[in-house]
Structure formats: C-alpha cells, structure tokens
C-alpha cells in the first residue's frame, strides 16, 4: 500500500476488504495450500507441537558478485 504525500488525496481511496478466513482452526492446526493442474488444493494439519526455535546465521555477503 502506498500513501500519497498529500493526505487530502487519501480521502477518496477505497477501504481494503478483508475476507473471513474460510477455516476454523485451533491453536495447534494449520492449512497447507498447493496447486495441482491449476486448481488450488488444501490440506489441514492437526496436532502441531511447538518446539524450541532454531536460529540460523545469515549467508555472508559476497562483495565480488558482478
């Protein structure tokens, strides 16, 4: 979203409509979406267990890339 520098130009902008999520999920559930032959498919994952976070270092910058 980009806002105009002049706030009066923002008055007539339409409000973004957010649709309700189509699935009711518990705290330990997720939906995975994927596409098969151009059609969206969905898979519900249940009983997700929260584990300890593992942090990985960033890739070092290569200043020699041309």
N, C-alpha and C positions, 0 to 999 in steps of 0.2 A: 504494500500500500504506500502510495506517495502522497504527501500532503503539499498543498500549494503554500508558497511563502505568504501570500495574502490570505488571511483567514476568512475573509468575506467570500472568497471563491469556493470555500468548502461547504457553505450553507446549502447549496442545491445538490450536493452529492448524495447518492442513494446509500442507504444503510446496508451493510453486508448481512445477508440472511444466512443463519447457521441452522442446518437441518438437525433434527434429533437423531442421535446415533441409533441405528436400527436393531442393535442387540443389547439386551440387558446382561451385563457382566458382573460377576462377583469380583472381589479384590484380587483373587488368585486365578483369573481367567483372562484369555486374550483371543482375538480373532486374527488369523493369518489370511491375507488375500493373495491370490495369484491368478494368472490368466492362462487359460487353455484354449487354443484355437480361437483367440479373440474374445472369449467370454470370461467374465470375472467369476471366480470360484472362491468360496470361503470355507475355512476350517476352524472350528472352535477348540482351543487348547484349554484343558481343565487342570486343576490341581498344580498350578505353578508354584514352586517353592522359591522363596527369596534366599539367595546365598550371599556370601561376602563378595563385595565388589573387587574386581581385579583391574588395576590401572596399568596401562602400557605406555611407555615413553613415546613421544612423537618421533617421527622419522627425521633424522638430521637434514638440514637444508644443504643442498648441493649447489654451491655458487658457480660451478663450472658448466651448468646446463646452458646450451646455446639454442 
